[in-house]
Amino acid sequence: MGNIRVVNGFKFLPPSLAAWIKTFIPDDDFKGYIPWTPMTKKLKELTIALITSSGISLKNDTPFDMEREKVEPLWGDRSFRKIPKGTKENDIDINHLHINTSYIKKDINVILPLDIMADFEEKGIIGGLAPTAYSFYGFQWQNTDFLTEAIEPISKTMKEENVDAVLLTPA
């Protein structure tokens, strides 16, 4: 297979947090490394999609369900929201029990850098910003249903939009 590169998924976590997270991961399923896939295009040729786990939704969307989590603390809303390119602060709501959302309400670029990436696109730094960004509720405790209910449809739409790379902004 040639020269395989891996990324240590725990490198930037505090050691105690990394150790705690590892207690939930069976050794036979996960070795602590994420495979590295080198880009085959230059940055100025890439179409980039944005994904955030901050619970952003458009004002006309159904908000993420925080009430159920208040009753069932280990439950997290598995749905996702599509955020169109060009969305501004006054177009969104943020629903998340685990983060301070006040900064995002003042400037969406704090967590979802739509304006910054649009500027990069205009200047030719990136090939393009995908027409759709995605938001989900970042608390998915031991929940694999989230992969089929959110990640799978998101990845299918990104493929249709010819996305080459994704910038994830975790909340």
Secondary structure, DSSP 8 states (H G I E B T S, - for coil): --S--EEETTTTS-HHHHHHHHTTS-TTT--SEEE----SS-GGG-EEEEEE-B-EEETTS-----HHHHHSTT-----EEEEETT--GGGEEE--SSS--HHHHH-GGGTS-HHHHHHHHHTTSSSEE-SEEEEEBS--TT-SHHIIIIIHHHHHHHHHTT--EEEEE--
